[in-house]
């Protein structure tokens, strides 16, 4: 079990477990045993690629922290020991340069390389390593990603149903959905509530606070003007919605053609609307098959980190991408590790 493993790793550090350096080294040890084999972008401080073929065995006695690790370093395959330190200079402070037990160390893993020996060195740069440790003991399988993606899609369908309840001519649920897409950004709730007042509502229905990057959709004058134009005269938007609806029989064609281009609405906004509004609203739960076919149109800042953390190679479809969004928002971002199905 994880708790036993973590306890053993703390005890493996050479200094007293109460020593600050020992506690910090223990977090590196935890990262190594939980994550190193699944990390795909590791490089030494000399820019040599590292592939951890086998993380090795915990050494609970004197000598290096890890025995019998198996790595690719650059273009060569090596086997030997691994040592963890808070600072590279701890190698000399602890007297390892005088101890023959450390002659077979093939990798020095540190938080700061300063003053270390002439060994391949992996520097863990995150300020607090413990916060970055993923405790998962496996990668999500296709079924688990599918379940997460279906939950996201179901929420989209339910949200569009809510917008349909609030809609009234000339603003259909899809028109309201487009206003939501255009409002994405750090001031999303404020802007949507302003629109709600203009439409005679107390507040925007089923409002969700924006938690994405402030740079995902920069809110410039052009976007605000476009939203005001739609509120003043929704006819061009409704005409585009009709065209988009006629294209939904072919997912690829539906996302290639932008019937709102003449309005000044970007292709990125249009495709976001197709994925999050048009498909869930027009096709209901049956529209999930489109998510399983379409490739992602844009990538989010957290994807690469989350793929590395979960041991995934890439994001092949909208469904897989939406699964990662669910995973990040419901589990990783809020540190709900105890709920993660990967902690078996």
C-alpha positions as a printed Julia matrix, in Angstrom:
344×3 Matrix{Float64}:
   0.0    0.0     0.0
   1.07   3.62   -0.56
   1.34   4.52    3.14
   3.71   1.65    3.8
   5.81   2.57    0.79
   6.01   6.23    1.76
   6.98   5.33    5.31
   9.72   3.04    4.06
  11.04   5.75    1.76
  11.26   8.3     4.59
  13.18   5.81    6.69
  15.58   5.19    3.81
  17.06   8.69    3.94
  20.44   8.69    5.63
  19.9   11.67    7.97
  17.53  11.73   10.93
  13.89  11.73    9.72
  13.33  14.97   11.65
  16.13  16.73    9.78
  14.71  19.31    7.31
  16.99  18.11    4.5
  15.96  14.51    5.17
  12.27  15.39    4.92
  12.84  17.2     1.62
  14.9   14.31    0.27
  12.06  11.97    1.22
   9.72  13.89   -1.1
  12.17  13.32   -3.96
  12.23   9.65   -3.02
   8.43   9.51   -3.1
   8.38  11.13   -6.53
  11.01   8.69   -7.82
   9.14   5.58   -6.71
   5.69   6.8    -7.73
   6.33   8.76  -10.88
   9.78   8.35  -12.45
   8.98   5.31  -14.6
   6.01   7.13  -16.15
   7.73  10.5   -16.68
   8.48  11.01  -20.36
  10.3   14.34  -20.47
  13.17  13.91  -18.03
  16.6   15.34  -18.86
  19.83  15.67  -16.94
  21.29  19.09  -16.21
  23.53  18.42  -19.24
  20.39  17.95  -21.37
  20.77  14.18  -21.8
  17.44  12.39  -22.03
  16.55  10.08  -19.15
  14.22   7.1   -19.52
  13.64   5.18  -16.29
  13.28   1.56  -17.37
  13.24   0.32  -13.78
  13.18   2.55  -10.7
  15.27   0.07   -8.72
  14.92  -1.11   -5.15
  14.72   0.91   -1.96
  17.88   0.61    0.12
  16.99   0.65    3.82
  20.61   0.27    4.92
  23.86   2.21    4.46
  24.88   3.34    1.0
  22.91   4.89   -1.9
  19.16   5.41   -1.54
  18.26   3.19   -4.53
  19.91  -0.02   -5.72
  19.76  -1.68   -9.14
  18.04   1.07  -11.11
  17.94   0.64  -14.88
  18.01   3.73  -17.12
  18.62   5.07  -20.57
  20.96   8.07  -20.31
  21.26   9.77  -23.66
  22.01   6.95  -26.1
  23.32   4.42  -23.61
  21.68   1.91  -21.3
  23.04   1.84  -17.75
  22.3    0.06  -14.5
  23.36   1.01  -11.0
  22.46   3.08   -7.95
  20.6    6.38   -7.5
  21.18   8.94   -4.74
  18.81  11.7    -3.58
  19.86  15.02   -2.07
  18.39  18.43   -1.34
  21.52  20.13   -2.75
  24.21  18.78   -5.03
  26.86  19.86   -2.51
  25.34  17.47    0.06
  27.24  14.73   -1.77
  30.47  16.1    -0.31
  28.93  17.25    2.98
  27.78  13.68    3.63
  31.2   12.29    2.69
  29.99  10.19   -0.26
  33.1   11.12   -2.28
  35.16   9.21    0.28
  32.85   6.19    0.48
  33.38   3.34   -2.01
  29.74   2.27   -1.48
  28.77   5.18   -3.75
  31.05   4.27   -6.68
  28.18   2.69   -8.62
  25.84   5.72   -8.52
  24.58   6.42  -12.05
  22.21   9.29  -11.28
  22.16  12.08   -8.69
  18.61  13.41   -8.12
  18.51  16.82   -6.41
  16.4   19.92   -5.92
  19.43  22.14   -6.6
  22.52  20.92   -8.5
  24.82  23.57   -6.96
  28.23  22.21   -5.96
  27.5   18.6    -6.84
  29.84  15.86   -8.14
  30.6   15.12  -11.78
  27.73  12.66  -12.17
  24.61  12.62  -14.37
  22.27  14.89  -12.41
  18.48  15.22  -12.51
  17.32  18.5   -11.0
  13.76  18.62   -9.67
  12.86  22.27  -10.18
   9.37  22.5    -8.69
   9.32  24.65   -5.52
   7.46  22.05   -3.49
   8.03  18.58   -4.84
   5.4   17.04   -2.58
   2.63  19.09   -4.2
   3.57  17.66   -7.61
   3.66  14.01   -6.58
   0.97  11.88   -8.15
   0.23   8.87   -5.97
  -1.38   6.88   -8.78
  -0.1    3.36   -9.17
  -1.39   2.96  -12.74
  -2.47   4.95  -15.77
  -6.17   5.38  -16.56
  -7.42   2.78  -19.01
  -9.68   3.51  -21.96
 -12.79   2.62  -19.99
 -11.95   5.06  -17.16
 -11.31   7.89  -19.61
 -14.55   7.04  -21.41
 -16.52   7.23  -18.16
 -14.99  10.61  -17.3
 -15.7   11.95  -20.8
 -19.32  10.71  -20.67
 -19.84  12.53  -17.37
 -18.58  15.73  -18.99
 -20.83  15.24  -22.0
 -23.86  14.51  -19.84
 -23.27  17.76  -17.96
 -23.12  19.62  -21.28
 -26.46  18.11  -22.35
 -28.04  19.03  -19.02
 -26.69  22.57  -19.21
 -28.08  23.08  -22.72
 -31.45  21.76  -21.48
 -31.34  24.42  -18.76
 -30.58  27.13  -21.31
 -33.52  25.86  -23.4
 -35.83  26.37  -20.42
 -34.72  30.0   -20.14
 -34.64  30.72  -23.86
 -37.27  32.9   -25.5
 -37.46  34.39  -28.99
 -35.25  35.45  -30.53
 -32.63  33.93  -28.21
 -32.6   30.14  -28.51
 -30.53  27.86  -26.27
 -27.84  27.75  -28.96
 -27.74  31.54  -29.16
 -27.35  31.73  -25.4
 -24.64  29.07  -25.63
 -22.73  31.24  -28.09
 -22.85  34.16  -25.68
 -21.36  31.88  -23.03
 -18.54  30.87  -25.37
 -17.75  34.5   -26.18
 -17.8   35.42  -22.49
 -15.11  32.87  -21.53
 -12.37  34.46  -19.51
 -11.66  35.84  -16.04
 -14.7   38.18  -16.13
 -17.09  35.53  -17.42
 -19.61  35.57  -14.54
 -19.71  39.36  -14.45
 -20.33  39.66  -18.17
 -22.99  36.92  -18.29
 -24.87  38.5   -15.39
 -24.81  41.82  -17.24
 -26.35  40.08  -20.26
 -28.91  38.37  -18.0
 -30.08  41.77  -16.73
 -30.42  42.98  -20.32
 -32.58  39.92  -21.04
 -34.71  40.53  -17.95
 -33.36  37.72  -15.75
 -32.16  37.91  -12.18
 -28.95  36.09  -13.13
 -27.43  33.81  -15.74
 -28.94  30.29  -15.61
 -26.8   27.44  -14.33
 -23.83  29.78  -13.98
 -20.4   28.18  -13.58
 -17.44  30.23  -12.38
 -14.59  30.44  -14.88
 -11.46  28.69  -13.63
  -9.41  28.57  -16.83
  -6.42  30.57  -17.98
  -6.99  34.3   -18.27
  -5.29  34.03  -21.66
  -7.57  31.35  -23.07
  -9.87  33.93  -24.61
  -8.48  37.45  -24.15
 -11.42  39.77  -23.6
 -10.71  42.69  -25.94
 -12.99  45.36  -27.33
 -13.66  43.27  -30.43
 -15.24  40.46  -28.41
 -17.31  42.83  -26.27
 -18.5   44.67  -29.38
 -19.47  41.39  -31.02
 -21.57  40.4   -28.0
 -23.28  43.8   -27.99
 -23.99  43.43  -31.72
 -25.61  40.03  -31.09
 -27.78  41.42  -28.31
 -28.83  44.35  -30.48
 -29.52  42.24  -33.6
 -29.43  38.43  -33.16
 -30.58  37.74  -36.75
 -27.08  37.04  -38.23
 -26.34  34.71  -35.33
 -29.63  32.84  -35.79
 -28.91  32.49  -39.51
 -25.49  30.99  -38.75
 -27.02  28.61  -36.23
 -29.4   27.34  -38.89
 -26.51  26.68  -41.29
 -24.46  24.96  -38.58
 -27.4   22.74  -37.71
 -27.67  21.57  -41.32
 -23.98  20.52  -41.26
 -24.16  18.45  -38.1
 -24.66  15.22  -40.05
 -20.91  15.32  -40.8
 -18.8   16.14  -37.76
 -15.72  17.04  -39.84
 -17.66  19.34  -42.16
 -19.48  20.9   -39.23
 -16.22  21.93  -37.59
 -14.47  23.0   -40.83
 -17.06  25.52  -41.99
 -17.6   28.68  -39.93
 -20.99  30.17  -40.83
 -20.36  33.05  -38.41
 -17.16  34.28  -40.06
 -18.91  37.25  -41.69
 -19.93  38.42  -38.21
 -16.29  38.48  -37.14
 -16.6   35.41  -34.94
 -13.35  33.42  -34.88
 -13.07  29.81  -35.99
 -11.82  28.88  -32.49
 -14.95  30.3   -30.88
 -17.12  28.54  -33.45
 -15.52  25.14  -32.88
 -15.8   25.53  -29.12
 -19.49  26.25  -29.61
 -19.94  23.17  -31.84
 -18.34  20.89  -29.23
 -19.9   22.38  -26.1
 -23.3   23.56  -27.36
 -24.39  22.41  -30.82
 -23.62  18.69  -30.56
 -24.98  18.22  -26.99
 -28.12  20.25  -27.73
 -29.02  18.9   -31.17
 -28.05  15.25  -30.67
 -28.45  14.76  -26.92
 -26.57  11.86  -25.36
 -26.23  10.23  -28.79
 -23.88  13.07  -29.76
 -21.12  11.57  -27.62
 -20.02   9.53  -30.63
 -18.9   12.79  -32.27
 -16.64  13.53  -29.33
 -15.07  10.11  -29.84
 -14.27  10.86  -33.5
 -13.08  14.46  -33.54
  -9.47  15.45  -32.87
  -8.79  18.28  -30.39
  -8.84  21.76  -31.95
  -6.84  23.48  -29.26
  -4.82  22.41  -26.25
  -4.97  23.61  -22.67
  -1.99  24.48  -20.5
  -2.53  21.63  -18.05
  -2.73  18.84  -20.66
   0.97  18.12  -21.07
   1.55  18.05  -17.32
  -1.48  15.87  -16.7
  -0.54  13.43  -19.5
   2.88  13.06  -17.91
   1.38  12.65  -14.45
  -1.11  10.0   -15.6
   1.3    8.21  -17.92
  -0.51   9.05  -21.17
   1.27   9.6   -24.48
  -1.09  12.07  -26.16
  -4.69  13.26  -26.4
  -6.18  11.67  -29.55
  -9.82  12.84  -29.43
 -12.16  15.46  -28.01
 -13.51  12.75  -25.69
 -10.04  12.04  -24.28
  -9.39  15.76  -23.88
 -12.66  16.29  -22.08
 -11.84  13.32  -19.84
  -8.59  15.04  -18.84
 -10.49  18.27  -18.15
 -12.8   16.3   -15.85
  -9.88  14.52  -14.18
  -8.02  17.77  -13.62
 -11.0   19.72  -12.31
 -12.59  17.03  -10.13
  -9.51  15.24   -8.83
  -6.03  16.66   -9.51
  -6.63  20.39   -9.22
  -8.51  20.04   -5.95
  -6.2   17.28   -4.66
  -8.97  14.73   -4.22
  -6.46  11.87   -4.47
  -8.5    9.64   -2.17
 -11.26   9.6    -4.82
  -8.96   8.78   -7.74
  -9.63   5.32   -9.24
  -5.91   5.01  -10.04
  -5.05   4.54   -6.34
  -5.6    0.83   -6.31
